[in-house]
Amino acid sequence: MPAALTQRRHFGFDLLRVFATYMVIQIHTGEFEYIGSNGVIHSDGAWAVGWINSLFRSCVPLFVMISGYFLFPVGDERVFFRKRFTRVLTPFIFWCIVYAFYFYAQGQASLTTTFENIAKIPVNYGTDVGHLWFVYMLMGIYLMAPVLSPWVVSASRGSMQLFLVLWAVALSIPYIHLYFPQIWGEAFWNSTPMLYYFSGFMGYAVLAAYIRRFCMEPSLRVNCAAIGMIIVGYAITAGGFLHRVPTENSLPKVELTWNFTAINVALMTAGLFLLFRNLQKNEPDGVLAEFVRDVSQKSYGMYLAHIIVLNTIHALLASTISNAFLRVPSIALTAFVTTYCLIKILSLAPGSKYVVG
């Protein structure tokens, strides 16, 4: 994802960004195991994915929290939008076009459809590459940031805690719906019920800003609480998926506890964020540290490009590894390294910032 626009890097967040990038790739690798053309695949691979990928559902929220940690105060709005949107939108448009021709090369779209898909980019990403939804969500957060910024930088601790409590309740609504299909003003004619304005990914950005303002000092107590949140969140996330995947044919129902904006995923995300936030803040020396920083800086390009690489590697390796507990991470790691090498090579070209971010 786009690295924080700051001169002083936080090594813990660089490491977390690298980890989250790998998490995204393993999540998408796991989808081959339980998503089929006719719905959910009931297989040993799906069972394995429930165990090894549930923790990784915190990947996208972690990117939002890292951005949110450095997002406020916004400052000059024109400078803010120019830097953020130039860095995010230009590579996004480039890869949307690449994916349009990728589908054409795969025989999944005609040339006419390919150009139609490119023309649709302002409406939606044009091609059926689901991971690009993230960019629209991120742009929405950037658009809202100047509006929230004055409150975030001046609100009392209690005021921010109230927001986060209401956000946590909003994250629990999918589970409340299991017992009460419509609550707090929901109806087919009303798409904005009571806690609508406290829902969604913006809460992760506010949570990161709250941590920065009021939970700066690392401590054993904070680390223990973070580990507890990860354990509880993982238990709910994995337990829900494993309970549903043997018999459920509806993908949204199977992934109920895997939703990025579910309370259990938020618990895992907050716990991981706190643990990595407590790592060394300043830049350490050494080859490994330099590699971590380099991957972190290229994470956005890796995110955009990785589906093409993953599809190719999965086709080559999937049939050679019989155990899903080994197959999924092996393919994911190979795709991660290969995608990094691809983006690294592209970054050496003139004007590469418009391609890799």
N, C-alpha and C positions, 0 to 999 in steps of 0.2 A: 504494500500500500504506500501512498505518498508519505515520505518521511516528514517528520515535524519540521516546520520552517523555523529553525532556530540554529544559532551558531554553535551552541554548546550541546553536544550529544549526550544522551543518557544511555549508557551501555546496556543496562538492564532492559530498556525498551527496544534497543536494537536487537538484542537476543530474543526478546519476546516476539518482535515482528518477524524474525526468521522462523521461529517456532510456529507462529500462526500461519505463515505462508505454507509451511509443510503440512500443517493441519488441514488447510483448505484442499490441498492436493490429495491427501489421504481420504478426506471426506468424499471427494468426487470419485476416487478409485473405488471406494466401498459401494458406490451406487450401482456399479456393474453387478454386484452380488445380490441385490434385492429389488431392483427396479427393472421390470420387463416390459415388453410392448403391450402386454395385456393386464398390467397391474403389478402387484407385489409378487416376487419370487420367494416361495417358501423353501429355503434350502439351508444346508449347513453353513454356506457362505454368509447368508443373511444373519444367522445366529452369531457367527464370529464377528461380523461388523457391529452388531449390537454391543459387544464387549469392548472392542478395540477403538471404535470411532465415537462412542458417546461423549467422552471427555473432549473430543476435538470439535464438538458442536459450538464451543466457545470461540472458534476462530474468527468469525466475522465481528462479533461484539468486541473482541479484543482489539481489532483494528480501529473500531470506533472509539474505544476508550483511550487508546494511544493518541489518536488525533485530538480527542476532547481534552486530554491532559495539557496540551499545548495550545488549544484553540482560543482560550480567553485570556486577557481581553483582546477583542478583535482589532482595535485601533482604527486606522484610516480604512474605511470600507472599500474605497476604490483600489487601494493597494492590496487589500485582503482578497478581494474578488479576482483581481488580475493575476495574482500569484497562484491562488488556489485553483481557479478554473483553467488557467493556461496549462498548468501541470497535469490536471486531471482530464480535461476534455480532449486535448489534442491527441494524446496516445489512445484514448478511448475510441475516437473516431477512426484513427488509423487501424486499430485492431477490429473494429466493426467491419470495415471494408475487407480486411484480410479474411475474416470469417465468412463473409459473403462469398468470396471467391473460393475459399476452402470447401464450402458446401457444393459449389459448382464443380470443383475438381473431383469431389467424391461422387458426383453424379446424382446428388440429392436436390439439385435446383438447376433450372434452365438458365441460359444467359440472360434472358428477359427478366426472369424472377430475381436473378442476382442483382441486376441494376435497380429493380423495384425495391429490393431489400435495402440497398444502399440509400435510396431516396427516402426510405422510411426512418432512417436513423434519428432525425429530430423528434419523431413520434415515439418510437421505441427502438431497441437496438437492431431491429430489422431481420436478424437471423435467429434461429432457435438455439441460442447459446445462453443458457439460463444464468450462468455465473455473472454475466454483465449487469444483472439487476443491481448489483452492489454499487455501481458508479452512480446510478440515479439516486439511490438512497443517500450516498455520501454528498452529492450535490445539494440535496434537500437540507441536510444538516448544515452545510456551508451557507445556504441561503437564509436559514433561520438564525445562525450564529450571531450576526450583528444585532438582531432583535433581543436575544437572550443575554447578550454580553453584559450590559449595564447591571442587570439583576444578578448574574452569576458572580461578578466581581465585588458586589456590595452587599449581597443578601446575608442575613445572619445564619449561623449554623442551624438554628431551629427551623428557619424558613426553608433552607435547602433540604433538611431532613424530612420536613413535611412533604415536599415535592417528591422525594425519593420513596417515601412510604406509599403515597398515592400511585406512583409509578409501579411499585412492587405489586400493589393490588391489581393494577391494570394488567400486569404480566401474568396474573393468576386467573384471569377471566376465562381462558380456554378450558380450564379445569372446572370452574364454576358452571360453565355451560353444559358440562356432563350431567348436571342435576337441574339447572335452570336455563333453558335454551335462550331466554331473553331476560335481561336484567337492566335496571337503571335507565329506562327509556328506550331500549332497543326495540325496533319494530321494522317491518319491511319498508316503511316510509321514512325511517330515521336512521341514517348511517353514522350519526355523531352522538352516541349516548354520553352519559355523565363523565366517564373517565377517558373519553376519546382523546382529549388534549394532553393527557399524561401518559399516553401509550407510545410504543415505538422505540426506535433506536436513539432518539435524542436523549432519552434517560441515561444511556451509557455515557454520553458525553458529559452530562451534568454530574453523574457519579464520579467520573474521573476528575472533574473540576473540584468537586467536594473533597475528594481524597487529597488533591494537591493543596487545597486551602487549609484543611483541618486535620489531616492525618499524615503529616510530612515525616515524622520521626519513626524510623523502623524500631520494632520492639519484638520481644519474644511473644508477648500477648497477641500482637497483631498477626504474627506469623502463624501462631496456633489457631487463631480464629480463621485465617485464610485457608489453612489446611482443612479445617472443619467444614467450611463452606464448599470446598472442592469435593470432599467425600460425600456430603449430603446431596449436593447437586448432581454428582455422578450417579449415585444410587437411584435417584428419581429418573434421571435421563435414560440410563441403561435399563433400569427395571421396567419402565413404561414401554420402551421399544421391544425388549425381549418378551414381554407379556403379550404384545399384540402381533408380532411378526409371524408366529406360527399359523394363525388362523385368519387374520385380517387381510382383506384384498384391496382396501382403499388406502392409497399412499398417504393422503393427509392424516388419516386416522392412525396409521402405523407410526408416522413421524410426529404425533401429538407432543410427546415430551422432547422432541428434537428441535422444536421451533426456536429460532434464534432469539425471539422475544418471549420466551417462557421463563418463569421465575426460577426454575431449577438451573437453566442455562445461565441466567444472570448470576446465580450463586457461584457457579464454577468460574465464570468470567471474572467476577470481582476477586475471588480467591487467588486465581492465577496472576491477575494484575497486581495485587498487593505483594505477592511473593517476588515477582520480577522487579517491581518498583523498588524493593528494598535491596536489590543488588547494587554493586558499585555504580555510582552515577557518572563519574568522569571516565574518559576514554583510556582503557588499559593499553599497554603495548603488546606486541607479539603478532606472529603470523595468524594465529587463530582469531584474535580480536579484530585484526584487519579484515579477515574473511567475513566475520560476522557483520561488520559494518558495511562491507561491500554488498553482501546479500540483502541486508536491510534496505539499503539505498535502491536496490533493484527489485524490491518485492512487488511494487505496483506493476511493473512490466511483466514480472513472472506471473502474477495473478491473471493479467489479461491474456497472456500467451499460452498458459499451461494446458488448456484443453486439447489443442492440436497435438502437443507432445504426448499427453496422457493417452489419447485415443490410439496413437501409433504404438506406444510401448505396451499398452494393454493387449493389443492385437498380437504382438510378438511374444509376450511372456505369459499371458494368462493360462494358456494350456500346458505350460511346462511346470507349473507349481500347483500341486494338488491340494495342499493344506491352505485354507483361506486365511488362517491366522498368520501365515507366512506370505501368502500371495499378495494380500492387500498392501502391507507395508513395503514389501520388496518392490512392487510396481510403483508405489507412491514415491519411494526414495529414489528410484531410477529416474522417474519423471521429474522430480524436484531437481536433481543434479543436472539432468539434461536441459531442463528449462533455464536453469541458472546459466549454464554455458552458452545457450542460445542468446539470452538477453545480454550476457557479458560481451559477446562478439558484436551484437548490434550496438551496444553502448560505445564501442570504439569508433563508430562511423560519425562523420560530421552531422550535426543537428540531431543527434540521437535522443536528446531530451524530448523531442516531439514524438518519439516512438516508444521509449521505455519509461518516460516520466522522470 
